[in-house]
Every structure is written in structure tokens, then in C-alpha cells.
Amino acid sequence: MPTRHLPIAAVAAALLCLPMPAAHAEKADRSKPTRLEADRMSADDARRISIFEGNVVLSKGTISVHADRIVVRQDADGFQHATATGKPARFRQRSDPRGEREGVWAEAEALRVEIDDRNEKVELHERARVLRDQDEVRGEYIALDQRTEVFSASAAKGAAPAGRVRAVIQPKAPGAAPPAGPGKPDADKPPAR
């Protein structure tokens, strides 16, 4: 089937429902416009696939995704499934504030990121890493369920000790703001590429 080129704005409109990973994701992001930049874009309407390649940047409110390539598939009900790949693919999002505490930035990266709109799940494959509020989890596979706000991590099958899941969880004082320091993203700066 031939692939034809469509304006990026047309495909961006189809991406408005894409969830991005972070527990307690900022609800205001859902009503923000999606902006995409890439070196190339192609779409196949018959197969409901759009492909963005070359320094791809997707932004929507506090959400940002940086990847070498993002493929978006839409099912018959209009739900999207996006696959972002890169060395690594990175994403970032701020959570909603809780009480007097500001929203917390979450950053994640992996060689492949699968975003499932229908099931509100995100899967990180190969060299996966999630950093949130100075806590860090690394593994070969990390799954985030946005409905239940639960995530799990695992090492590759048959992995040597170096391939085990690793986590660093910082102590938190009840009601205290997190300390500033390494690993805490600056809200005014874009994520590092």
C-alpha cells in the first residue's frame, strides 16, 4: 500500500488522547494541544499508521517525549498505540500537586517505549530507567499502569547479577518537600538528550 504524506498537524490531532507515563499524571495535560517535530513524517491511512523519524519531539502540556522514531497506530475504536525508539527514547511529565506540595517530575528512558492508550499502560523495554522524586528504578523491563498507579520492573530472562533490577529509594519525611539536588529535574529546563 502506498504511503502518503500528511501535514503534521493532522496527525498531531489524532495523538491528543495519548497517555504518558507518571503516576498521578497532571490532569491538565489532557486538554493541551499536542505538538510534534521531526525530520520526516509519513502516514498510511488504510493501515492507520503514522511514522515520525529523525529527532522526534512530542510535547503536550508538561509531557515531552524525545525519540529517534515514533510509530503511532490507531485501532478501529480510535485508541492509539505508540512505539517510541531511540538510544534511548526519553519522556518526562509532571504529576498533579497534592495538598501544598508541588507536582513531582517523572523522567523515564529505554531503548523502546510502548504507550497503550486503550489500557492506559506504558512499557519500557531494554535498559529501562524511571526517576521520580529522586527515587530511581532500573531494569530491562518496566511496566507502568496508569489506572492503578502501579509499576513493576524485571531483569532480562537468564540475566547475570549485573542484569538485576536496581532501585534507590530516598527517605521521605512526612509532609516535607523533597530536597533539591542531583536527579531532581528543573521544571524550567527541557530534558537532556
C-alpha positions in Angstrom: 0.0 0.0 0.0 1.4 3.4 -0.8 2.3 5.8 2.0 1.2 9.4 1.5 2.4 12.4 3.4 0.0 14.4 5.6 0.5 17.6 7.5 1.9 17.1 11.0 -1.0 19.0 12.5 -3.5 16.4 11.2 -1.6 13.5 12.9 -1.0 15.6 16.0 -4.7 15.9 16.4 -5.0 12.1 16.5 -2.5 12.0 19.3 -4.4 14.1 21.8 -5.5 11.1 23.8 -2.1 9.5 24.2 -1.3 9.0 27.9 2.3 9.5 29.1 3.8 7.7 32.0 3.9 9.0 35.5 1.9 8.1 38.5 -0.7 10.8 39.2 -0.1 12.4 35.8 -1.0 16.0 35.6 -4.7 16.0 34.5 -4.4 19.4 32.8 -2.2 17.8 30.2 -5.2 16.0 28.6 -6.6 19.4 27.4 -3.4 20.7 26.0 -2.6 20.6 22.3 0.0 18.1 21.1 2.9 19.4 19.2 5.3 17.3 17.1 8.5 18.0 15.4 10.5 15.5 13.3 12.8 15.5 10.3 10.4 13.3 8.4 6.8 12.1 8.7 4.7 9.7 6.7 1.2 8.2 7.2 -0.7 5.3 5.8 -4.5 6.0 6.2 -5.5 2.5 5.1 -3.4 0.8 7.9 -4.0 3.7 10.4 -0.2 4.2 10.9 1.8 7.4 11.2 5.6 7.4 11.4 7.8 10.3 12.7 11.5 9.9 12.2 14.6 11.9 13.0 15.0 13.9 16.2 11.3 13.4 17.1 9.9 15.7 19.8 6.4 15.3 21.1 5.1 17.8 23.6 1.7 18.2 25.3 1.4 20.3 28.4 4.1 19.0 30.9 4.7 15.9 28.7 7.7 15.6 26.5 8.9 12.7 24.5 12.2 12.6 22.7 13.0 9.7 20.3 14.7 8.8 17.1 11.4 7.4 15.8 7.8 7.3 16.9 5.2 5.0 15.3 1.5 5.6 16.1 -1.1 3.0 15.3 -4.8 3.7 15.7 -7.4 0.9 16.3 -10.9 0.8 14.9 -12.2 2.5 18.1 -9.8 5.4 17.8 -7.4 4.4 20.6 -3.7 4.9 19.8 -0.7 2.7 20.5 2.6 4.5 20.1 6.1 3.0 20.0 9.0 5.3 20.6 12.5 4.1 19.9 15.9 5.7 20.4 19.3 5.4 22.1 17.5 5.9 24.4 13.9 7.2 23.9 13.1 9.6 26.8 9.9 11.0 28.3 9.1 13.4 31.1 5.9 14.5 32.8 4.9 16.4 36.0 2.3 15.0 38.4 -0.6 16.9 39.8 0.1 18.9 43.0 -1.0 17.2 46.3 -2.1 19.5 49.0 0.6 22.1 49.4 3.2 20.0 47.7 4.1 20.9 44.1 3.8 18.3 41.3 6.7 16.0 41.0 8.6 15.5 37.8 9.0 11.9 36.5 11.5 11.0 33.8 12.0 7.7 32.1 14.1 6.2 29.3 14.5 3.0 27.5 15.6 1.8 24.0 11.9 1.1 23.3 8.8 2.7 24.9 5.3 1.2 24.2 2.4 3.5 25.1 -1.1 1.8 25.1 -3.9 4.4 25.1 -6.7 1.8 25.4 -5.3 0.1 28.5 -3.5 3.2 29.9 -0.2 1.3 30.2 3.3 2.1 29.4 6.1 -0.4 28.9 9.8 0.3 28.9 12.0 -2.3 27.1 15.8 -2.6 27.2 17.9 -0.5 29.6 14.8 0.9 31.2 15.1 3.6 33.9 12.5 5.6 35.8 13.4 8.6 38.0 10.8 10.2 40.2 11.3 12.5 43.2 14.9 11.4 43.5 13.9 7.7 43.6 15.3 5.6 40.7 14.4 2.1 39.3 16.4 0.4 36.6 15.7 -2.9 34.8 15.4 -4.4 31.4 11.6 -4.1 31.5 9.5 -1.7 33.5 5.7 -1.6 33.2 3.6 1.4 34.4 -0.2 1.0 34.8 -1.7 4.5 34.9 -5.2 3.3 36.0 -3.9 1.6 39.2 -0.7 3.7 39.6 1.3 0.5 40.0 4.5 -0.3 38.3 6.8 -3.3 38.1 10.3 -4.0 37.0 12.2 -7.1 36.0 15.6 -8.1 34.7 16.1 -9.9 31.4 15.5 -13.6 31.5 18.6 -15.5 32.4 20.3 -12.3 33.4 23.6 -12.3 35.2 23.8 -10.4 38.6 24.7 -7.2 36.6 21.3 -7.5 34.8 19.2 -7.5 38.1 16.6 -4.8 38.9 18.2 -2.0 40.9 16.3 0.6 42.9 17.3 3.6 45.0 14.6 4.9 47.3 15.3 8.1 49.2 13.9 8.6 52.7 10.9 11.0 52.9 9.8 12.9 55.9 6.0 13.1 56.2 4.8 16.4 54.6 8.3 17.6 53.8 9.2 18.9 50.4 11.8 16.8 48.6 15.3 18.1 48.8 16.9 19.8 45.9 19.9 18.0 44.4 21.1 15.6 41.7 18.3 13.8 39.9 15.6 16.4 40.6 14.7 17.8 37.2 14.5 21.6 36.8 10.9 22.5 35.7 12.2 25.3 33.5 14.7 23.2 31.6 13.9 20.7 28.8 15.1 17.1 29.4 18.6 16.3 28.4 19.0 14.4 25.1 
